[in-house]
Amino acid sequence: MIFFNLHTHSYTNQDDVIEIVNQYPQEFDESIPNYSIGIHPWYIVEDSINNDLQIIESKLQYQNCIAIGECGLDKRIEVSIALQQMVFEKQLVLAQKYQKPVIIHCVGAFQEVIAIKKKMNITVPMIIHGFSKNFDLANQLIKNGFYLSFGKSLFQISEMELVFKSLPNNRLFLETDTIEKDIKAVYKIASKYKNIKLEEIEAIITFNFNSIFNRNK
């Protein structure tokens, strides 16, 4: 079995795990086999935005850079939402240019993210990482073309069992982000909530991963 980890901050170098390691423009390790790179809204520095975007664009042209992000909007931080949106949109332009999926950090700004996707006519896959909200929002996001990635919320929020179970299999991913549990533990709880065998959840995630990251082309 091969396990796919949609979003992590730690490279574990396991033979049976393919992980997308989150990287930042100013803190970068080119030896990592699969990574994403982006400007996280927490770490926006106005004076370095253009330089960071240039670094991101250069890295997006490498084969092992398979996504842009995490990037997005966060209403719980002091950085103005207008500045966050400008930086997010500039990264979406790059995602479209290089046809890379986008891993999205979103806190309290889901309607804004949906609106930006529509306004900019974004056609590359957009994945909300670390989803932890209710079924209605999950369903709205999926209807608007988003994918959802689940990790720690499956362990920490009891309502996530029903949400995860109810969502279509072709829109789901699994991740560890910063939790100490490994991706195999996430797969196990996901298979439990879906009431299917571990091999079945592995096949679902493998299909989704290959589909949007062009691994079967």
Backbone hydrogen bonds, N-H to C=O, Kabsch-Sander energy under -0.5 kcal/mol:
donor,donor_aa,acceptor,acceptor_aa,energy
3,F,16,D,-2.9
5,N,3,F,-0.5
5,N,18,I,-2.8
6,L,4,F,-0.7
6,L,174,L,-2.9
8,T,20,I,-1.8
9,H,177,D,-1.5
12,T,10,S,-0.6
17,V,14,Q,-1.5
18,I,3,F,-3.0
19,E,17,V,-0.6
20,I,5,N,-2.7
21,V,19,E,-0.9
21,V,34,N,-2.1
22,N,8,T,-3.4
22,N,20,I,-0.5
23,Q,36,S,-1.8
23,Q,69,G,-0.5
24,Y,27,E,-1.5
27,E,24,Y,-1.1
32,I,29,D,-1.3
35,Y,64,N,-2.4
36,S,21,V,-2.0
37,I,67,A,-1.2
38,G,23,Q,-1.4
40,H,38,G,-0.8
43,Y,40,H,-1.6
44,I,41,P,-1.0
48,S,45,V,-1.9
49,I,45,V,-0.6
49,I,46,E,-1.0
52,D,48,S,-3.0
53,L,49,I,-2.6
54,Q,50,N,-1.9
55,I,51,N,-2.1
56,I,52,D,-2.7
57,E,53,L,-2.6
58,S,54,Q,-2.0
59,K,55,I,-2.3
60,L,56,I,-2.4
61,Q,57,E,-0.5
61,Q,58,S,-0.8
62,Y,59,K,-2.2
65,C,62,Y,-1.2
66,I,35,Y,-1.9
66,I,64,N,-1.0
67,A,35,Y,-1.0
68,I,101,P,-2.6
69,G,37,I,-1.8
70,E,103,I,-0.5
71,C,103,I,-1.8
73,L,105,H,-1.3
75,K,107,V,-2.7
77,I,74,D,-0.9
84,Q,80,S,-2.4
85,Q,81,I,-2.6
86,M,82,A,-2.0
87,V,83,L,-2.3
88,F,84,Q,-2.7
89,E,85,Q,-2.8
90,K,86,M,-2.0
91,Q,87,V,-1.5
92,L,88,F,-1.9
93,V,89,E,-2.0
94,L,90,K,-1.4
95,A,91,Q,-2.3
96,Q,92,L,-2.4
97,K,93,V,-2.3
98,Y,94,L,-2.6
99,Q,95,A,-0.7
100,K,95,A,-2.0
102,V,125,P,-2.5
103,I,68,I,-2.7
104,I,102,V,-0.6
104,I,127,I,-3.4
105,H,71,C,-2.3
106,C,104,I,-0.6
107,V,73,L,-2.0
113,V,109,A,-2.1
114,I,110,F,-2.5
115,A,111,Q,-2.3
116,I,112,E,-2.5
117,K,113,V,-2.2
118,K,114,I,-2.0
119,K,115,A,-3.0
120,M,116,I,-2.7
121,N,117,K,-0.6
121,N,118,K,-0.6
122,I,117,K,-1.9
126,M,145,G,-0.5
127,I,102,V,-3.2
128,I,126,M,-0.5
128,I,147,Y,-2.8
129,H,104,I,-2.2
129,H,127,I,-0.8
131,F,149,S,-2.8
138,A,134,N,-2.2
139,N,135,F,-3.2
140,Q,136,D,-2.1
141,L,137,L,-2.6
142,I,138,A,-2.3
143,K,139,N,-2.5
144,N,140,Q,-1.2
145,G,142,I,-1.9
146,F,141,L,-2.5
147,Y,126,M,-2.5
148,L,171,R,-2.7
149,S,128,I,-2.7
150,F,173,F,-2.4
154,L,151,G,-1.5
155,F,152,K,-1.1
156,Q,152,K,-1.9
157,I,153,S,-2.2
158,S,156,Q,-0.5
160,M,157,I,-1.6
161,E,158,S,-1.4
163,V,159,E,-1.7
164,F,160,M,-3.1
165,K,161,E,-2.3
166,S,162,L,-1.7
167,L,163,V,-0.8
167,L,164,F,-0.8
171,R,168,P,-1.6
172,L,169,N,-1.2
173,F,148,L,-1.9
175,E,150,F,-2.1
176,T,7,H,-1.1
177,D,7,H,-3.1
179,I,176,T,-2.4
185,A,182,D,-0.9
186,V,182,D,-1.2
187,Y,183,I,-2.3
188,K,184,K,-1.9
189,I,185,A,-2.0
190,A,186,V,-2.1
191,S,187,Y,-2.6
192,K,188,K,-1.8
193,Y,189,I,-2.4
194,K,190,A,-2.1
195,N,191,S,-0.7
195,N,192,K,-0.5
196,I,191,S,-2.3
200,E,197,K,-0.6
201,I,197,K,-1.8
202,E,198,L,-2.2
203,A,199,E,-1.8
204,I,200,E,-2.1
205,I,201,I,-2.5
206,T,202,E,-2.3
207,F,203,A,-2.2
208,N,204,I,-2.3
209,F,205,I,-2.8
210,N,206,T,-2.8
211,S,207,F,-2.1
212,I,208,N,-2.2
213,F,209,F,-2.1
215,R,210,N,-1.1
216,N,210,N,-0.9
217,K,214,N,-1.0
